[in-house]
Amino acid sequence: MMKGQEEPADTKNHFHTVAILTVVALCYANALYCGFVFDDSSAIVNNKDLLPSTPIWNIFKNDFWGTPMHKEESHKSYRPLCVLTFRLNYALHELHPVGYHLVNVILHGIVCVLVMRVFRHFFDERPSFMAAVLFAVHPIHTEAVTGVVGRAELLSCLFSLIAFLSYAKSTRHHRQTDWGCLFLTILLVTIATLCKEQGITMVGICCCYEILVVQKLTVPKLINIMTSHKSRPNNNNSSATPTKTQRKKQSRFPPWLRASIIRISVLFIATMFLLFARMRIMGTQLPVFTRFDNPASVASFPTRHLTYWYLLPVNAWLLLCPSQLCCDWTMGTIPLVTSAIDPRNLATAAFVMIIIWLGCYAVFVEGKRSRQVAMSLCFLVLPFIPASNLFFPVGFVVAERVLYVPSIGYSMLFAVVYTILQQRNVSKFVLHFLVSTLLIVYATKTVTRNLDWESEYTLFQAGLKVTTNNAKLWNNVGHALEQEEKWQDALRYFQQATNVQTDDAGAWINVGRAFKHLGNYTEAEKAYEVAKNLLPPVIPGQKYVARVAPTHLSAYVNLANIIKMNTSRLQEADKFYITPSVLCPDGTSECPDGTTYCKLTSGQWGYCPIQNAVCCSDGEHCCPAGYTCDVTAGMCSKTSSHQIYYQELLAYTGNTCCKYTSSQWYCCPLPEGVCCSDRQHCCPAGYVCDVSTETCSWSSSHQISYLAIAGITSNVVCPGGLSSCQGGTTCCKLTSGGHGCCPFPKAVCCSDGEHCCPDGYACDLSTSTCTKSDEQVFLAAVEELKAAVECSDGISSCPGGKTCCVLATGQYGCCP
């Protein structure tokens, strides 16, 4: 029986609650043994916002993956409350996966109980329970529950359902509003939206509930109300003044409709405020995705539109028959629909017709079943709209975890069908047999699907059983085999990735790296050459915009390392070593490193923007040479009376060119640095130069010393043209016959082939000094030219003379 706004009876609630929680525990017990896979690495393992040393307010400035929202590379996914729960997990047990998975399973159990409570507003006890069990065991939820990053869906759904129950309570009396419950609904929707963006769609569901269930409006009934007001006679002959009661009767809207409009208006205003706040946080720039993430997003009409519409029945089929589940549906998993005569358009047409038919039944037919269908469609359609690609592109083609909330609508439709079969006196044995079979099949699929999430190798291998047209899956299986140093097996997967996606530069880099480890340098060079040619070309002297994945730039270093093995091709190799450097707008200048490698708290390597610096023990700051870190005071100390602010460590991503004159450029040793107006200093990104106090200011209470920018000169080519030294240094001949670099411009090379002196000084090898009149300085050592060292992952590299070491996170750092 339709309960409307009435709270359902609690006769068997406790039994049903325990039963649902038991089912969830049985289905997801094996999920506790899974590790961090796929997106978990970016959102948890490598997310600095989880670290206790990171200010907690950074969670509210960065996106879900720890990238500042204002940066172009940000996905603009703002979910601070979800990240906060990850941080709590980290505070309790750091990076032990079992705790993260346990929280997800518990959240799913709570959501299932709330789903049953929502269903009881529309269905009898048995259909509500059966539909809730269907929701609990549905295999489409494995990505949201077993994949740790799916917690965003779980939290958003949880608070959205509580918001719906609160709104239902606020409308128990048609003509009156429980304002406390209404404002609680708005608060809960806000919390749900801060867990994941689709939480805001619960406002639309509440509005549909108000119109279709609370007021029981249908299109014919609404037309009848409007026409009855127009045809109402106006008694102009009466001279008597109408009473208060008469004025109410003659008002444009009946009292129950006025109350409904007020509630909907409050929800609408709150939604506009949430959207405005969301746009302010995200900024005016939409997230940037590649054609590999969402191929249809860069396609033209009608391919883009036909493909996006076809994805609707694809998602519906995954809900109905989740037999083939895949963690990644990008690249070529679903071929584009390029023509109107593509037979897949029939599936699109059939799905749209079914939705239209159900929609018409819901709004034109009066009765409790039509209201059940209407609310089923609301839960099915509205939460899916933000991920549908129909209004704005998203960073995926199909993502199973975004179907977590829409599956509530699917489960409600199941309850509708179950109720119809009950009312038509279908044999109880047959009905229960069919339902039990469906639930057992779903539960079995869920348990077996959890096993796929055990490791990245099992997850991506399972994906290849669904599709072989996704190069990312082939590459990721190859990466998993790399970790076990199974290079021959990895090579086969990498080569298959290049066959599937011939223009994927990353796949060709992987092939080259595998060939190199197998000792086949000829084939490795060919692969790196193909990867290089797939990257945007460098056009010296010309300003232009090109988006390149930073890891793809390793193609130049890898290619140079292969070429330099042939001593007759050293100059050709040197050209590729220089290419990935940061070029200034003049097309010829580049920034020197002038930095110090320091290990970060995450276990990765960052850099201090000071040469020969002291790395502080907190893994976040550094001090100039000769100073001591005072982490407690946040200072660098030389004596008790000589202290300066220490510098923050930064991820090693490059330098920034600052203009000095119309023809001269200087280098700020910071990525995306802010060039100060005095043309002598710079600050980190996000800071403001304060030239008067010689500091970089983030706020009135957060200031650091600014940095001097270094002059830049073009690379110095050594005699013979086979090697070169960085600008501002001097080539000197070594005892070995090769060339090294002296750290002084226009330096004097000493005859021992090992030392050098500044310009104007003379070498005095007997005293190991450089002399100039009465002045003496110590000899400087000439550093032998060393090529960059490529790490085993083929992505990371270390400066010459350093060694690649595997960190605890599985990534690489540089040992000096």
ZAMARGU-4260 file (C-alpha; in steps of 0.2 Angstrom, whole numbers, plus 5000, padded with zeros to 4 digits):
<rodrens>
0) 5000/5000/5000 | 5006/5017/4996 | 5012/5026/5012 | 5014/5043/5005 | 5022/5054/5019
5) 5017/5041/5033 | 5031/5032/5042 | 5030/5013/5038 | 5026/5001/5052 | 5041/4994/5061
10) 5034/4976/5063 | 5048/4967/5054 | 5061/4981/5052 | 5074/4974/5064 | 5073/4957/5056
15) 5075/4965/5038 | 5089/4976/5044 | 5099/4962/5051 | 5096/4951/5035 | 5101/4965/5023
20) 5117/4969/5033 | 5121/4950/5034 | 5119/4949/5015 | 5131/4964/5012 | 5144/4956/5024
25) 5143/4939/5015 | 5144/4947/4998 | 5159/4959/5002 | 5169/4949/5015 | 5182/4945/5001
30) 5183/4963/4997 | 5193/4966/5013 | 5208/4957/5006 | 5210/4968/4990 | 5223/4981/4989
35) 5224/4999/4982 | 5221/4997/4963 | 5218/5009/4948 | 5212/5026/4954 | 5216/5022/4972
40) 5234/5025/4969 | 5231/5043/4964 | 5217/5047/4976 | 5225/5039/4991 | 5243/5032/4990
45) 5250/5047/4981 | 5238/5060/4988 | 5248/5072/4999 | 5231/5079/5007 | 5230/5063/5017
50) 5246/5066/5026 | 5245/5073/5044 | 5259/5086/5040 | 5248/5094/5026 | 5237/5108/5033
55) 5219/5101/5034 | 5212/5116/5025 | 5221/5111/5009 | 5208/5098/5007 | 5195/5112/5004
60) 5207/5120/4991 | 5212/5105/4981 | 5202/5093/4970 | 5198/5074/4974 | 5216/5069/4968
65) 5225/5082/4978 | 5228/5095/4963 | 5224/5113/4967 | 5207/5117/4959 | 5214/5133/4950
70) 5227/5122/4940 | 5223/5116/4922 | 5227/5098/4926 | 5214/5098/4939 | 5199/5087/4936
75) 5188/5099/4945 | 5181/5085/4956 | 5178/5094/4972 | 5174/5081/4986 | 5183/5088/5002
80) 5172/5078/5014 | 5176/5061/5005 | 5195/5066/5006 | 5193/5070/5024 | 5187/5052/5028
85) 5202/5045/5018 | 5213/5056/5029 | 5205/5049/5045 | 5209/5032/5038 | 5227/5037/5036
90) 5228/5044/5053 | 5222/5027/5060 | 5232/5015/5050 | 5241/5024/5036 | 5241/5014/5020
95) 5235/4997/5026 | 5220/4994/5013 | 5209/4983/5024 | 5203/4998/5035 | 5199/5008/5019
100) 5189/4993/5012 | 5180/4990/5029 | 5173/5008/5029 | 5167/5006/5012 | 5158/4990/5016
105) 5150/4997/5032 | 5144/5012/5022 | 5136/5001/5009 | 5127/4992/5022 | 5120/5008/5030
110) 5115/5014/5012 | 5105/4997/5009 | 5096/4999/5025 | 5091/5017/5020 | 5086/5012/5003
115) 5074/5000/5011 | 5066/5014/5022 | 5064/5024/5006 | 5056/5010/4997 | 5043/5008/5012
120) 5036/5025/5007 | 5030/5018/4991 | 5028/4999/4992 | 5022/4986/5005 | 5034/4977/5016
125) 5039/4962/5006 | 5042/4971/4989 | 5053/4984/4998 | 5063/4971/5007 | 5066/4961/4991
130) 5071/4977/4981 | 5083/4982/4995 | 5091/4965/4994 | 5093/4967/4975 | 5101/4983/4978
135) 5113/4976/4991 | 5119/4962/4980 | 5119/4970/4963 | 5136/4967/4954 | 5137/4985/4947
140) 5141/4991/4964 | 5158/4982/4966 | 5167/4996/4958 | 5159/5009/4971 | 5161/4997/4986
145) 5177/4987/4982 | 5186/5001/4974 | 5191/5013/4988 | 5188/5029/4978 | 5170/5023/4976
150) 5168/5030/4993 | 5162/5046/4986 | 5147/5038/4978 | 5143/5029/4995 | 5144/5045/5005
155) 5135/5055/4993 | 5121/5042/4992 | 5120/5040/5011 | 5117/5059/5014 | 5106/5061/4999
160) 5094/5047/5005 | 5094/5054/5023 | 5090/5071/5015 | 5075/5063/5005 | 5068/5055/5021
165) 5070/5072/5030 | 5060/5081/5015 | 5047/5067/5016 | 5045/5071/5034 | 5043/5090/5031
170) 5028/5087/5020 | 5018/5075/5031 | 5004/5088/5031 | 5000/5095/5014 | 4996/5113/5019
175) 5009/5114/5032 | 5028/5113/5032 | 5040/5106/5045 | 5053/5120/5042 | 5066/5111/5053
180) 5066/5096/5042 | 5066/5106/5026 | 5081/5116/5031 | 5089/5099/5037 | 5086/5093/5020
185) 5095/5108/5012 | 5110/5105/5024 | 5111/5086/5020 | 5110/5090/5001 | 5125/5102/5004
190) 5135/5088/5013 | 5130/5075/4999 | 5137/5087/4986 | 5153/5090/4995 | 5155/5071/4995
195) 5152/5070/4976 | 5144/5082/4964 | 5129/5072/4959 | 5122/5074/4977 | 5114/5090/4971
200) 5102/5080/4960 | 5092/5075/4976 | 5084/5092/4975 | 5076/5087/4959 | 5070/5071/4966
205) 5062/5080/4981 | 5053/5092/4969 | 5046/5077/4959 | 5041/5069/4976 | 5032/5085/4981
210) 5022/5086/4965 | 5019/5068/4960 | 5017/5060/4977 | 5013/5073/4990 | 5001/5083/4980
215) 4997/5068/4968 | 4997/5080/4953 | 4995/5073/4935 | 4994/5083/4919 | 4975/5081/4918
220) 4973/5086/4936 | 4984/5101/4933 | 4974/5106/4918 | 4958/5104/4927 | 4964/5115/4941
225) 4969/5129/4929 | 4953/5128/4919 | 4942/5128/4934 | 4950/5145/4940 | 4948/5153/4922
230) 4929/5147/4922 | 4925/5153/4939 | 4911/5166/4938 | 4915/5184/4944 | 4900/5191/4953
235) 4902/5209/4948 | 4883/5213/4953 | 4887/5210/4971 | 4891/5226/4980 | 4895/5218/4997
240) 4913/5217/5002 | 4920/5199/5001 | 4924/5192/5018 | 4941/5184/5022 | 4935/5167/5019
245) 4928/5172/5002 | 4945/5180/4997 | 4954/5164/5001 | 4942/5154/4990 | 4944/5167/4976
250) 4963/5166/4977 | 4973/5160/4962 | 4980/5145/4970 | 4972/5133/4983 | 4981/5133/5000
255) 4989/5116/4998 | 4996/5121/4981 | 5003/5137/4989 | 5012/5127/5002 | 5020/5116/4989
260) 5026/5131/4979 | 5034/5138/4994 | 5044/5122/4998 | 5049/5120/4980 | 5055/5138/4979
265) 5066/5136/4995 | 5074/5121/4987 | 5077/5130/4971 | 5085/5145/4979 | 5096/5133/4989
270) 5101/5124/4973 | 5105/5140/4964 | 5117/5145/4979 | 5125/5128/4978 | 5128/5129/4960
275) 5135/5147/4961 | 5147/5141/4975 | 5152/5126/4965 | 5156/5137/4950 | 5166/5149/4961
280) 5177/5135/4967 | 5179/5127/4950 | 5182/5143/4941 | 5178/5148/4924 | 5188/5134/4916
285) 5181/5117/4913 | 5192/5102/4916 | 5203/5096/4901 | 5201/5078/4895 | 5211/5070/4881
290) 5203/5061/4866 | 5209/5044/4874 | 5198/5048/4890 | 5182/5052/4880 | 5184/5049/4861
295) 5167/5056/4857 | 5171/5073/4866 | 5182/5078/4851 | 5171/5070/4838 | 5160/5081/4826
300) 5141/5081/4823 | 5133/5068/4822 | 5146/5056/4829 | 5147/5064/4846 | 5128/5065/4848
305) 5124/5048/4842 | 5138/5040/4853 | 5132/5049/4868 | 5114/5044/4866 | 5120/5026/4863
310) 5129/5026/4879 | 5111/5027/4888 | 5106/5010/4883 | 5123/5003/4887 | 5122/5009/4905
315) 5104/5003/4906 | 5110/4986/4900 | 5124/4985/4913 | 5110/4988/4926 | 5099/4974/4919
320) 5112/4962/4915 | 5129/4965/4923 | 5138/4950/4916 | 5152/4959/4908 | 5160/4972/4920
325) 5176/4982/4916 | 5185/4995/4926 | 5190/5005/4911 | 5178/5009/4896 | 5189/5023/4888
330) 5198/5023/4872 | 5191/5010/4859 | 5181/5000/4871 | 5165/5007/4864 | 5167/5011/4845
335) 5160/5028/4840 | 5143/5028/4832 | 5147/5037/4816 | 5132/5035/4805 | 5113/5036/4807
340) 5112/5019/4799 | 5123/5011/4813 | 5112/4996/4820 | 5116/5002/4837 | 5105/5016/4835
345) 5090/5004/4836 | 5095/5001/4854 | 5095/5020/4857 | 5078/5022/4849 | 5071/5007/4859
350) 5078/5014/4876 | 5071/5032/4873 | 5054/5025/4868 | 5053/5015/4884 | 5058/5030/4895
355) 5045/5041/4886 | 5032/5028/4888 | 5035/5026/4906 | 5036/5045/4909 | 5019/5047/4900
360) 5012/5034/4911 | 5019/5042/4926 | 5012/5060/4923 | 4996/5056/4914 | 4989/5042/4924
365) 4982/5044/4941 | 4985/5031/4954 | 4998/5024/4966 | 5007/5013/4953 | 5010/5028/4942
370) 5017/5037/4957 | 5028/5022/4960 | 5034/5022/4942 | 5037/5041/4942 | 5048/5040/4958
375) 5057/5025/4950 | 5061/5036/4935 | 5067/5050/4946 | 5079/5040/4955 | 5085/5031/4939
380) 5087/5047/4928 | 5091/5062/4938 | 5107/5056/4947 | 5114/5050/4931 | 5112/5066/4921
385) 5129/5074/4927 | 5138/5059/4921 | 5128/5057/4905 | 5139/5068/4893 | 5123/5075/4886
390) 5126/5092/4893 | 5144/5093/4896 | 5159/5081/4893 | 5166/5071/4907 | 5182/5061/4909
395) 5175/5044/4905 | 5164/5035/4893 | 5156/5023/4905 | 5160/5022/4923 | 5151/5008/4933
400) 5152/5017/4950 | 5142/5032/4944 | 5127/5019/4942 | 5127/5017/4961 | 5113/5029/4965
405) 5103/5026/4948 | 5102/5008/4953 | 5090/5013/4967 | 5078/5018/4953 | 5081/5001/4944
410) 5078/4992/4961 | 5061/5002/4963 | 5056/4996/4945 | 5060/4978/4951 | 5048/4982/4966
415) 5035/4988/4954 | 5036/4972/4943 | 5036/4961/4959 | 5020/4970/4965 | 5011/4968/4949
420) 5015/4949/4948 | 5009/4947/4966 | 4993/4956/4962 | 4990/4945/4947 | 4990/4930/4958
425) 5006/4922/4950 | 5011/4906/4960 | 5021/4911/4975 | 5032/4896/4972 | 5036/4902/4954
430) 5038/4920/4960 | 5049/4917/4974 | 5059/4905/4963 | 5062/4918/4950 | 5067/4931/4963
435) 5078/4920/4972 | 5087/4914/4956 | 5090/4932/4951 | 5097/4937/4968 | 5108/4922/4969
440) 5115/4925/4952 | 5118/4943/4956 | 5126/4939/4973 | 5138/4926/4965 | 5143/4938/4952
445) 5147/4951/4965 | 5158/4939/4975 | 5168/4933/4960 | 5169/4951/4954 | 5177/4957/4970
450) 5191/4944/4967 | 5196/4955/4951 | 5200/4970/4962 | 5213/4960/4972 | 5228/4968/4962
455) 5230/4978/4946 | 5236/4963/4936 | 5219/4953/4940 | 5209/4969/4938 | 5215/4973/4920
460) 5216/4955/4915 | 5198/4954/4919 | 5195/4970/4908 | 5203/4962/4893 | 5191/4948/4894
465) 5177/4961/4891 | 5186/4971/4878 | 5202/4969/4868 | 5200/4986/4860 | 5206/4997/4875
470) 5225/5000/4874 | 5225/5007/4892 | 5221/4989/4898 | 5235/4981/4888 | 5247/4994/4894
475) 5242/4992/4912 | 5244/4973/4912 | 5261/4976/4905 | 5265/4988/4919 | 5260/4975/4931
480) 5271/4962/4923 | 5286/4975/4923 | 5285/4976/4942 | 5289/4957/4942 | 5303/4960/4929
485) 5294/4949/4916 | 5300/4959/4902 | 5296/4947/4888 | 5278/4945/4894 | 5276/4964/4896
490) 5283/4967/4879 | 5269/4957/4871 | 5255/4967/4880 | 5264/4984/4876 | 5265/4979/4857
495) 5247/4974/4857 | 5243/4991/4864 | 5252/4999/4850 | 5242/4988/4838 | 5225/4993/4846
500) 5230/5012/4847 | 5243/5016/4835 | 5244/5035/4840 | 5247/5032/4859 | 5264/5039/4862
505) 5264/5031/4880 | 5262/5014/4873 | 5277/5016/4861 | 5287/5022/4876 | 5283/5006/4885
510) 5288/4996/4870 | 5305/5005/4869 | 5308/5002/4887 | 5304/4983/4886 | 5315/4981/4871
515) 5329/4991/4880 | 5328/4979/4896 | 5329/4964/4884 | 5345/4971/4876 | 5337/4975/4859
520) 5343/4993/4857 | 5339/4994/4838 | 5320/4990/4841 | 5320/5001/4857 | 5327/5016/4847
525) 5313/5013/4833 | 5299/5013/4846 | 5306/5029/4855 | 5307/5037/4838 | 5289/5034/4835
530) 5284/5040/4852 | 5294/5056/4849 | 5286/5059/4832 | 5268/5058/4840 | 5272/5072/4852
535) 5269/5090/4846 | 5285/5097/4838 | 5296/5110/4846 | 5295/5126/4836 | 5310/5138/4842
540) 5306/5156/4843 | 5287/5154/4841 | 5274/5155/4855 | 5261/5142/4854 | 5250/5130/4866
545) 5252/5111/4866 | 5246/5099/4879 | 5258/5085/4882 | 5258/5072/4896 | 5274/5075/4907
550) 5278/5057/4907 | 5278/5057/4887 | 5293/5069/4888 | 5303/5054/4894 | 5304/5049/4875
555) 5317/5062/4872 | 5328/5056/4887 | 5326/5037/4883 | 5330/5040/4864 | 5345/5050/4869
560) 5351/5036/4881 | 5350/5024/4867 | 5359/5035/4854 | 5373/5040/4865 | 5379/5021/4866
565) 5386/5025/4849 | 5400/5037/4852 | 5399/5044/4834 | 5381/5050/4838 | 5385/5060/4854
570) 5380/5077/4847 | 5363/5069/4841 | 5360/5063/4858 | 5364/5079/4866 | 5350/5087/4856
575) 5337/5076/4863 | 5344/5079/4881 | 5341/5098/4879 | 5324/5096/4871 | 5313/5093/4886
580) 5321/5108/4895 | 5310/5123/4899 | 5312/5135/4884 | 5309/5153/4886 | 5299/5163/4873
585) 5315/5168/4864 | 5316/5150/4859 | 5335/5148/4863 | 5337/5151/4882 | 5334/5138/4895
590) 5334/5137/4914 | 5348/5128/4923 | 5343/5116/4938 | 5352/5125/4952 | 5341/5115/4965
595) 5343/5101/4978 | 5334/5084/4978 | 5325/5081/4994 | 5314/5066/5000 | 5296/5071/5003
600) 5284/5064/5017 | 5275/5054/5003 | 5291/5045/5000 | 5293/5053/4983 | 5306/5065/4978
605) 5304/5084/4977 | 5316/5098/4976 | 5322/5113/4986 | 5324/5129/4975 | 5341/5132/4983
610) 5357/5124/4977 | 5367/5113/4989 | 5352/5115/5001 | 5349/5106/5018 | 5334/5095/5018
615) 5323/5097/5034 | 5318/5081/5043 | 5299/5085/5041 | 5300/5081/5022 | 5292/5098/5018
620) 5305/5112/5019 | 5324/5115/5016 | 5337/5128/5021 | 5352/5136/5012 | 5369/5128/5015
625) 5377/5132/5031 | 5360/5134/5040 | 5351/5122/5052 | 5333/5117/5051 | 5322/5123/5066
630) 5306/5114/5061 | 5298/5119/5078 | 5300/5138/5074 | 5298/5136/5055 | 5315/5145/5053
635) 5332/5142/5046 | 5346/5146/5059 | 5364/5150/5057 | 5366/5158/5074 | 5354/5162/5088
640) 5352/5180/5081 | 5353/5175/5063 | 5337/5167/5057 | 5327/5166/5040 | 5311/5158/5035
645) 5314/5141/5027 | 5308/5136/5010 | 5294/5124/5005 | 5299/5109/4995 | 5291/5107/4978
650) 5287/5093/4966 | 5301/5093/4953 | 5292/5099/4938 | 5303/5112/4930 | 5307/5130/4931
655) 5300/5147/4925 | 5307/5160/4913 | 5306/5178/4919 | 5309/5192/4907 | 5323/5204/4911
660) 5324/5215/4896 | 5317/5214/4878 | 5331/5202/4873 | 5336/5194/4890 | 5328/5181/4900
665) 5331/5175/4918 | 5327/5159/4927 | 5316/5156/4942 | 5320/5139/4949 | 5301/5136/4953
670) 5288/5128/4942 | 5274/5141/4937 | 5284/5154/4947 | 5278/5172/4950 | 5291/5184/4942
675) 5293/5199/4954 | 5292/5217/4947 | 5310/5221/4952 | 5316/5208/4939 | 5328/5201/4952
680) 5317/5189/4962 | 5302/5177/4960 | 5290/5167/4971 | 5281/5150/4971 | 5264/5149/4962
685) 5250/5155/4973 | 5261/5168/4982 | 5262/5187/4979 | 5279/5196/4978 | 5281/5209/4992
690) 5297/5218/4986 | 5297/5230/5000 | 5299/5216/5013 | 5308/5204/5001 | 5296/5190/5005
695) 5283/5180/4996 | 5266/5181/5004 | 5252/5168/5005 | 5243/5178/5018 | 5247/5190/5032
700) 5253/5176/5043 | 5261/5165/5030 | 5277/5173/5022 | 5293/5165/5015 | 5309/5173/5008
705) 5308/5176/4990 | 5321/5169/4978 | 5334/5177/4967 | 5332/5173/4948 | 5348/5167/4939
710) 5354/5173/4922 | 5353/5162/4907 | 5365/5159/4893 | 5363/5147/4879 | 5372/5130/4880
715) 5391/5130/4878 | 5396/5118/4864 | 5413/5109/4868 | 5427/5108/4855 | 5423/5094/4842
720) 5404/5098/4843 | 5400/5081/4851 | 5396/5087/4869 | 5390/5103/4877 | 5389/5111/4895
725) 5375/5121/4902 | 5375/5140/4900 | 5386/5149/4912 | 5399/5136/4913 | 5415/5132/4903
730) 5420/5116/4893 | 5437/5109/4899 | 5447/5094/4892 | 5449/5080/4904 | 5463/5068/4906
735) 5453/5054/4898 | 5452/5065/4882 | 5434/5069/4884 | 5426/5085/4890 | 5419/5091/4907
740) 5411/5106/4913 | 5419/5119/4924 | 5406/5129/4935 | 5412/5146/4930 | 5409/5156/4914
745) 5424/5159/4903 | 5435/5149/4915 | 5453/5144/4915 | 5456/5126/4912 | 5470/5119/4922
750) 5483/5108/4914 | 5480/5093/4925 | 5463/5090/4916 | 5454/5089/4933 | 5452/5107/4939
755) 5448/5125/4933 | 5449/5143/4940 | 5438/5158/4937 | 5441/5170/4923 | 5457/5181/4927
760) 5464/5168/4939 | 5479/5157/4936 | 5480/5138/4941 | 5493/5135/4954 | 5493/5116/4955
765) 5507/5115/4968 | 5495/5124/4981 | 5479/5118/4974 | 5473/5136/4972 | 5468/5149/4959
770) 5479/5165/4961 | 5476/5183/4955 | 5488/5196/4962 | 5487/5194/4981 | 5470/5184/4980
775) 5469/5165/4981 | 5454/5154/4980 | 5453/5135/4980 | 5453/5126/4963 | 5436/5120/4957
780) 5434/5102/4951 | 5429/5100/4933 | 5414/5088/4932 | 5414/5075/4919 | 5399/5075/4908
785) 5386/5062/4912 | 5370/5057/4904 | 5354/5056/4913 | 5350/5039/4921 | 5334/5031/4915
790) 5325/5022/4929 | 5317/5005/4926 | 5300/5011/4924 | 5305/5021/4909 | 5296/5036/4915
795) 5307/5043/4929 | 5325/5048/4927 | 5339/5055/4938 | 5353/5067/4934 | 5370/5060/4928
800) 5380/5052/4943 | 5364/5048/4953 | 5356/5031/4955 | 5338/5026/4953 | 5331/5018/4969
805) 5314/5010/4972 | 5304/5019/4985 | 5292/5011/4998 | 5277/5018/4987 | 5284/5008/4972
810) 5289/5024/4963 | 5307/5029/4960 | 5319/5042/4969 | 5336/5048/4965 | 5351/5042/4977
815) 5366/5054/4976
</rodrens>
